[in-house]
Amino acid sequence: MASPDGASGMGGSPEETELSITLTLRMLMHGKVTGGGAWHCWGEQQCPGWESSARITISEGSCPERITTITGSTDAVFRAVSMIAFKLEEDLGAGSDGAAAGRAPVTLRLVIPASQCGSLIGKAGAKIREIRESTGAQVQVAGDLLPNSTERAVTVSGVPDTIIQCVRQICAVILESPPKGATIPYHPGLSLGTILLSANQVRGCSSPG
């Protein structure tokens, strides 16, 4: 999820050490969220006020979920996450009937190498509990690996302000604990069951009748 670029001398606070690090953040987003105006906006990187200066790529394909990859300085990446979170909140608000009070909670799903999740959870869950309490965001680390990969989904929920602080803390932990061994990245795609079902349908359609 996060890749330090010359990340030696990490003894200071997260804010101090973030300045000279290049970060790569991967997020899993559902098509119904990213398929509308927000998806087009992020994909083309032409949003009004899009000034994060981070490089953003979105995986191709027709599957329900896609990977959004954000790369740049930590400051640029966090600005991009902020813009995405507030855009999601705006879209959620636009989709409501206007009767709901308060701000709509936003959910982001980060994709993190499983070998780094232990550091994120901490001994007896101490680290993830600390992140939850200090940011007010809900954080959940998936117990299972994402299909055909060595990565897990980390779900972060809350209002944009809490999500941004939560992502900053998660990235600080990940940068201090590089992944161990090779990482097989998750690529959203059709499941084996769907492939078999499609093959059966093709055979059924082509059978003589």
Secondary structure, 3 states (H helix, E strand, C coil): CCCCCCCCCCCCCHHHHHHHCEEEEEEEEEHHHHCCHHHHHHHHCCCCCCCCCCEEEECCCCCCEEEEEEEEEHHHHHHHHHHHHHHHHHHHHHHCCCCCCCCCCEEEEEEEEHHHHHHHHCHHHHHHHHHHHHHCCEEEECCCCCCCCCEEEEEEEECHHHHHHHHHHHHHHHHHCCCCCCCCCCCCCCCHHHHHHHHHHHHHHHCCC
